Amino acid sequence: MNLLKALAKVGSMTFVSRILGFVRDTLIARVFGAGILSDAFIVAFKIPNLLRRVSAEGAFSQAFVPILAEYKSQRSFDDTHYLINRVATWLGLILVAVTLLGMLAAPWIVALIAPGFTADLPKMQLTVELLRITFPYIFFISLVSMAGGVLNTYNKFGIPAFTPVWLNVSMIVAVLFFADHFAEPIKVLAWAVFFGGFLQLAFQIPFLKQIGLLPKFDLHQNDDGVWRILKLMGPAILGVSVAQISMITNTIFASFLATGSVSWLYYADRLMEFPTGVLGVALGTILLPSLSKAYAGKDEGEYSQLLDWGLRLTFILAAPAAVALAVLARPLVTALFHYGKFSALDVSMTQQALVAYSVGLIGLILVKILAPGFYARQNIKTPVKIAVFTLVVTQLMNVLFVFILHLQHAGLALAIGLGACINASLLYYYLRKTNIYQPQAGWFSFLIKLSLALSVMGVTLYFAMGDTGAWLTFGLMKRLGYLTGLVALGGISYFATLMLLGFRPRDYIRRVER
């Protein structure tokens, strides 16, 4: 299997999802702006999303995929199917209980996550109502993540990568065609999240059936694989929870700041999620099964080479994205969100958050590459310890940036970005210290050439974008046309420089056995 080709496939599917996500967010910004309604929905949607990252894409995937890859390579197909049956059964039962409990405890959850809302009773009540509608999303999306882990392990990368499209489609259709039918139009978004989760799960079922691994109900309790997954999930939940606690504390801080702060951070984060999703999540997705297989086969050389390949691609693709987000922050926010109720002030505030976030983009993506280096070896304790340390440092930076330096919401974004860089640096340090990863030759010249290409691109974009204030007066098509031209110009200047310096795509082709 060609990993570069698999990355392109997963990345392209994720790209489609992210583009639809921007369409979705543009519609939400236009209809609801950045105020009480959008703040309430974003908090209500963030809570099941945080749980999803902990239980599904986070701890569960880190524990489940390495064990599943081991079963696939060392045991029979029937044994692997039995493992999937039992894991799906127990996961489903736990999720039903969590969902019901979450809906009942909604007022206390909102008070915990956004305590600043308690001073505004209508805002608090609306957030609670929205949360009760969106909470079942955790049930659907956690099962979606498990199905995605199975499909990825069997090299069906495109299906899980395309699956999020259905959530975006659900929300776009809801805003365009059903919002006017609700007494409180913002509730249409909550119901769209509910049905979007259902659609994602329904989409993956035929593909699981196609490979003969559609789960069946099985309450067998003495499965060694299930207990190993549960044992790994303990520290994994702690580790992933630490990262999500950082996001929760940001929401807590933002709930006490000016109205709109939650929304400004959300829209900036959405722009950050484009490169982290297209590149970071895609690379992590295809690397984890391959690393797990190399570890199960005791091939340390292959293991190290896979990590090196992932790190180089991360720098080549993430570094220009970070520079572009920082330089083009105002044109990006203006072109994508400055419509309807999304004001010029909202543009300026979101721009500040985006520039602050961009500082940590490479760190955010590197974590998604370096952490699987431990997960594939079924070592979750080391990333957990690093995550706990990073959490403490991030909260200290929050206090410094918000209360002492008065950077407001931008300070929260900067703390997250710098925290990610610290996390990535420590992961790299321990991979090297324990000899898990041995860098391949040529890194010094690689970084020098990369820096030259980034400098050329940054200067080109800075002078080409012109007066950013004028973008506020442009119409939709002119904004999008100019933005497309700038992105193309930046890409051409960057990759042309790399080509002149000797970079060739064929050098990054990486093949592994299926």
Sequence and secondary structure as in RCSB ss.txt:
>XXXX:A:sequence
MNLLKALAKVGSMTFVSRILGFVRDTLIARVFGAGILSDAFIVAFKIPNLLRRVSAEGAFSQAFVPILAEYKSQR
SFDDTHYLINRVATWLGLILVAVTLLGMLAAPWIVALIAPGFTADLPKMQLTVELLRITFPYIFFISLVSMAGGV
LNTYNKFGIPAFTPVWLNVSMIVAVLFFADHFAEPIKVLAWAVFFGGFLQLAFQIPFLKQIGLLPKFDLHQNDDG
VWRILKLMGPAILGVSVAQISMITNTIFASFLATGSVSWLYYADRLMEFPTGVLGVALGTILLPSLSKAYAGKDE
GEYSQLLDWGLRLTFILAAPAAVALAVLARPLVTALFHYGKFSALDVSMTQQALVAYSVGLIGLILVKILAPGFY
ARQNIKTPVKIAVFTLVVTQLMNVLFVFILHLQHAGLALAIGLGACINASLLYYYLRKTNIYQPQAGWFSFLIKL
SLALSVMGVTLYFAMGDTGAWLTFGLMKRLGYLTGLVALGGISYFATLMLLGFRPRDYIRRVER
>XXXX:A:secstr
 BHHHHHHHHHHHHHHHHHHHHHHHHHHHHHH SSHHHHHHHHHHHHHHHHIIIIITTHHHHHHHHHHHHHHHHS
 HHHHHHHHHHHHHHHHHHHHHHHHHHHHTHHHHHHHH GGGGGSHHHHHHHHHHHHHHTTHHHHHHHHHHHHHH
HHHTT THHHHHTTHHHHHHHHHHHHHTGGGSSSTTHHHHHHHHHHHHHHHHHHHHHHHHTT           HH
HHHHHHHHHHHHHHHHHHHHHHHHHHHHHHHSSTTHHHHHHHHHHHHHHHIIIIIIHHHHHHHHHHHHHHHTT H
HHHHHHHHHHHHHHHHHHHHHHHHHHHTHHHHHHHHH STT  HHHHHHHHHHHHHHHTTHHHHHHHHHHHHHHH
TTT  HHHHHHHHHHHHHHHHHHHIIIIIS  HHHHHHHHHHHHHHHHHHHHHHHHHHTTS    TTHHHHHHHH
HHHHHHHHHHHHHHS  GGGGGGS HHHHHHHHHHHHHHHHHHHHHHHHHTT  GGGG  B   
